[in-house]
Every structure is written in C-alpha cells, then in structure tokens.
Amino acid sequence: MTASIQVFYEGNVQGVGFRYTVRHVAKGFDITGSVRNLRDGRVELLAAGEEDEVRAFLEAIMQSELHAHIRKQSEAPLPNPPAFRGFEIRHD
C-alpha cells in the first residue's frame, strides 16, 4: 500500500544541515519526495512510497543526529501528492 505524507519539523531545524541530512537518509529508502525550509522557521518534508518504507524513513530521521534539533513533529496524509522524481531539496 502506498503512502504520501507531509511532515513539519519544529525546533532548531534550520541552519544545522537538516535538509542535507534528510536527503542523505532518504538515499537508503525506496521513497520519493522533497524537503524545504519554511519562512516561519519550520522544515517541511513530503514523502511518498510504500507505507512501510515511508514509516522506516521517518523513523531513521528520528534516530539520526537530527533528533537533537527537533522539538516537535506533526504529520498529515497528502491526498494529492505532487509527482516526485527522486528525493530533492527545494529552495522555494
């Protein structure tokens, strides 16, 4: 079963290599998506793939060194996910 999810990370998540680390972690999983900084200081992650792969990816992020920077994580399903090719850092 495929899953598409939007996750917001809050805390000290900008200026610490968060997006680059997430992209590196993503290379170990069969998922597509993107990660970007938001103007309000949060980081937005969009991920799509088999549900167990997406869950394992999110868990790997929380087990990485990024865990120390995350104060809050909130997620919601993405009913109409954009078409992704690979996993990328967005700069918009």
GROMACS elastic network, one bead per residue, 0.5 to 0.9 nm:
[ bonds ]
;  ai    aj funct       b0    kb
    1    49     6  0.83958   500
    1    50     6  0.56270   500
    1    51     6  0.59600   500
    1    52     6  0.84391   500
    2    48     6  0.72112   500
    2    49     6  0.53163   500
    2    51     6  0.52427   500
    2    52     6  0.86020   500
    2    54     6  0.87797   500
    3    47     6  0.80576   500
    3    48     6  0.55884   500
    3    49     6  0.55819   500
    3    50     6  0.57747   500
    3    52     6  0.85748   500
    3    53     6  0.89782   500
    3    54     6  0.70992   500
    3    77     6  0.76644   500
    3    78     6  0.81417   500
    4    33     6  0.89067   500
    4    46     6  0.73471   500
    4    47     6  0.56546   500
    4    49     6  0.66489   500
    4    50     6  0.85774   500
    4    51     6  0.79893   500
    4    54     6  0.80042   500
    4    76     6  0.88101   500
    4    77     6  0.59169   500
    4    78     6  0.51692   500
    4    79     6  0.72530   500
    4    80     6  0.82973   500
    4    81     6  0.64450   500
    5    45     6  0.80385   500
    5    46     6  0.57675   500
    5    47     6  0.54231   500
    5    48     6  0.64564   500
    5    54     6  0.81978   500
    5    75     6  0.68217   500
    5    76     6  0.58058   500
    5    79     6  0.83798   500
    5    81     6  0.81238   500
    6    44     6  0.70547   500
    6    45     6  0.57076   500
    6    47     6  0.66750   500
    6    74     6  0.83683   500
    6    75     6  0.55392   500
    6    76     6  0.53531   500
    6    77     6  0.60933   500
    6    78     6  0.60124   500
    7    43     6  0.81854   500
    7    44     6  0.57951   500
    7    45     6  0.50156   500
    7    46     6  0.64432   500
    7    47     6  0.83148   500
    7    73     6  0.68218   500
    7    74     6  0.56170   500
    7    76     6  0.65542   500
    7    77     6  0.87155   500
    8    42     6  0.64996   500
    8    43     6  0.56887   500
    8    45     6  0.63461   500
    8    46     6  0.89745   500
    8    72     6  0.80782   500
    8    73     6  0.57000   500
    8    74     6  0.53012   500
    8    75     6  0.63044   500
    8    76     6  0.89234   500
    9    13     6  0.70779   500
    9    42     6  0.56163   500
    9    43     6  0.51826   500
    9    44     6  0.65575   500
    9    45     6  0.79946   500
    9    70     6  0.63270   500
    9    71     6  0.75415   500
    9    72     6  0.58744   500
    9    74     6  0.67611   500
    9    75     6  0.88712   500
   10    13     6  0.63830   500
   10    41     6  0.72467   500
   10    43     6  0.68166   500
   10    69     6  0.82626   500
   10    70     6  0.58128   500
   10    71     6  0.55671   500
   10    72     6  0.50154   500
   10    73     6  0.63749   500
   10    74     6  0.85996   500
   11    14     6  0.83269   500
   11    41     6  0.79563   500
   11    42     6  0.72429   500
   11    69     6  0.58566   500
   11    72     6  0.65878   500
   12    15     6  0.79577   500
   12    16     6  0.75924   500
   12    41     6  0.82043   500
   12    42     6  0.84908   500
   12    68     6  0.85546   500
   12    70     6  0.64513   500
   12    71     6  0.75759   500
   13    16     6  0.63641   500
   13    17     6  0.80879   500
   13    18     6  0.59631   500
   13    19     6  0.85985   500
   13    37     6  0.85182   500
   13    41     6  0.74258   500
   13    42     6  0.66633   500
   13    43     6  0.66138   500
   13    66     6  0.80325   500
   13    69     6  0.57320   500
   13    70     6  0.64774   500
   13    71     6  0.88210   500
   14    17     6  0.71748   500
   14    18     6  0.64710   500
   14    19     6  0.82026   500
   14    37     6  0.68793   500
   14    41     6  0.66807   500
   14    42     6  0.73542   500
   14    43     6  0.72750   500
   15    18     6  0.73118   500
   16    19     6  0.84778   500
   16    66     6  0.86908   500
   16    69     6  0.83220   500
   17    20     6  0.53820   500
   17    21     6  0.61029   500
   17    22     6  0.86163   500
   17    66     6  0.87996   500
   18    21     6  0.52546   500
   18    22     6  0.61710   500
   18    23     6  0.86841   500
   18    43     6  0.83171   500
   18    66     6  0.66671   500
   18    69     6  0.86015   500
   19    22     6  0.50949   500
   19    23     6  0.61872   500
   19    24     6  0.86196   500
   19    35     6  0.60442   500
   19    36     6  0.66878   500
   19    37     6  0.78308   500
   19    43     6  0.79908   500
   19    45     6  0.89337   500
   19    89     6  0.65263   500
   20    23     6  0.51075   500
   20    24     6  0.61975   500
   20    25     6  0.86881   500
   20    35     6  0.88497   500
   20    89     6  0.74682   500
   21    25     6  0.61649   500
   21    26     6  0.85418   500
   21    61     6  0.84472   500
   21    64     6  0.86160   500
   21    65     6  0.87711   500
   21    66     6  0.77746   500
   22    25     6  0.50820   500
   22    26     6  0.60997   500
   22    27     6  0.88723   500
   22    35     6  0.75457   500
   22    45     6  0.88300   500
   22    61     6  0.66870   500
   22    66     6  0.85218   500
   22    89     6  0.89495   500
   23    27     6  0.66272   500
   23    34     6  0.80663   500
   23    35     6  0.76639   500
   23    87     6  0.65617   500
   23    88     6  0.66930   500
   23    89     6  0.70867   500
   24    27     6  0.54506   500
   24    28     6  0.76707   500
   25    28     6  0.58473   500
   25    29     6  0.76127   500
   25    57     6  0.73894   500
   25    60     6  0.71489   500
   25    61     6  0.69080   500
   25    64     6  0.84937   500
   26    29     6  0.54070   500
   26    30     6  0.78361   500
   26    31     6  0.70415   500
   26    32     6  0.81261   500
   26    33     6  0.88655   500
   26    57     6  0.66917   500
   26    60     6  0.89425   500
   26    61     6  0.88012   500
   26    87     6  0.68729   500
   27    30     6  0.76934   500
   27    31     6  0.83450   500
   27    86     6  0.88968   500
   27    87     6  0.78525   500
   28    31     6  0.88448   500
   28    57     6  0.82015   500
   29    32     6  0.87498   500
   29    53     6  0.64749   500
   29    54     6  0.79788   500
   29    56     6  0.81030   500
   29    57     6  0.64971   500
   30    49     6  0.67419   500
   30    50     6  0.79215   500
   30    53     6  0.65214   500
   30    54     6  0.82326   500
   30    57     6  0.89663   500
   30    86     6  0.89660   500
   31    47     6  0.66083   500
   31    48     6  0.56153   500
   31    50     6  0.74969   500
   31    53     6  0.68833   500
   31    54     6  0.66486   500
   31    57     6  0.82121   500
   31    86     6  0.72653   500
   31    87     6  0.73382   500
   32    46     6  0.82205   500
   32    47     6  0.57342   500
   32    48     6  0.53072   500
   32    49     6  0.65099   500
   32    83     6  0.87260   500
   32    84     6  0.57778   500
   32    85     6  0.62934   500
   32    88     6  0.82147   500
   33    45     6  0.74538   500
   33    46     6  0.50959   500
   33    48     6  0.60245   500
   33    49     6  0.88333   500
   33    82     6  0.85498   500
   33    83     6  0.84032   500
   33    84     6  0.56305   500
   33    85     6  0.74533   500
   33    86     6  0.65200   500
   33    88     6  0.64855   500
   33    89     6  0.87959   500
   34    44     6  0.81533   500
   34    45     6  0.58445   500
   34    46     6  0.52426   500
   34    47     6  0.66733   500
   34    84     6  0.78464   500
   34    86     6  0.83713   500
   34    87     6  0.53443   500
   34    89     6  0.55498   500
   34    90     6  0.63795   500
   35    43     6  0.70326   500
   35    44     6  0.56266   500
   35    46     6  0.63548   500
   35    47     6  0.86101   500
   35    87     6  0.80765   500
   35    88     6  0.65643   500
   35    89     6  0.50546   500
   35    90     6  0.59773   500
   35    91     6  0.88391   500
   36    42     6  0.87745   500
   36    43     6  0.56984   500
   36    44     6  0.54215   500
   36    45     6  0.67160   500
   36    46     6  0.89846   500
   36    88     6  0.87952   500
   36    89     6  0.59013   500
   36    91     6  0.62819   500
   36    92     6  0.74382   500
   37    40     6  0.84838   500
   37    41     6  0.69801   500
   37    42     6  0.62126   500
   37    44     6  0.63500   500
   37    90     6  0.79708   500
   37    91     6  0.74821   500
   37    92     6  0.81892   500
   38    41     6  0.56815   500
   38    42     6  0.53462   500
   38    43     6  0.56764   500
   38    44     6  0.68258   500
   38    92     6  0.85407   500
   39    42     6  0.72967   500
   39    43     6  0.89643   500
   40    43     6  0.87941   500
   46    78     6  0.82253   500
   46    81     6  0.82067   500
   47    54     6  0.67420   500
   47    57     6  0.89180   500
   47    78     6  0.89044   500
   47    81     6  0.86621   500
   47    84     6  0.89245   500
   47    87     6  0.82686   500
   48    51     6  0.80596   500
   48    53     6  0.88155   500
   48    54     6  0.66058   500
   48    78     6  0.88205   500
   48    81     6  0.77609   500
   48    84     6  0.82848   500
   49    52     6  0.82705   500
   49    53     6  0.64295   500
   49    54     6  0.59357   500
   50    53     6  0.52558   500
   50    54     6  0.62467   500
   50    55     6  0.86904   500
   51    54     6  0.51566   500
   51    55     6  0.61480   500
   51    56     6  0.85595   500
   52    55     6  0.51181   500
   52    56     6  0.60687   500
   52    57     6  0.85327   500
   53    56     6  0.51030   500
   53    57     6  0.60961   500
   53    58     6  0.87054   500
   54    57     6  0.50464   500
   54    58     6  0.62894   500
   54    59     6  0.86236   500
   55    58     6  0.51889   500
   55    59     6  0.61669   500
   55    60     6  0.85978   500
   56    59     6  0.50095   500
   56    60     6  0.60789   500
   56    61     6  0.87005   500
   57    60     6  0.50460   500
   57    61     6  0.63874   500
   57    62     6  0.88322   500
   58    61     6  0.51635   500
   58    62     6  0.64803   500
   58    63     6  0.88056   500
   59    62     6  0.50885   500
   59    63     6  0.62411   500
   59    64     6  0.87063   500
   60    64     6  0.61448   500
   61    64     6  0.51943   500
   61    65     6  0.80438   500
   61    66     6  0.66963   500
   61    67     6  0.71815   500
   62    65     6  0.78665   500
   62    66     6  0.66777   500
   62    67     6  0.50257   500
   62    68     6  0.88109   500
   62    70     6  0.83825   500
   63    66     6  0.76254   500
   63    67     6  0.63133   500
   64    67     6  0.59653   500
   64    68     6  0.85872   500
   65    68     6  0.62395   500
   65    69     6  0.79943   500
   66    69     6  0.53884   500
   66    70     6  0.66507   500
   67    70     6  0.53339   500
   67    71     6  0.83111   500
   68    71     6  0.79650   500
   70    73     6  0.71574   500
   78    81     6  0.55323   500
   81    84     6  0.84005   500
   84    87     6  0.72654   500
   84    88     6  0.85790   500
   85    88     6  0.81787   500
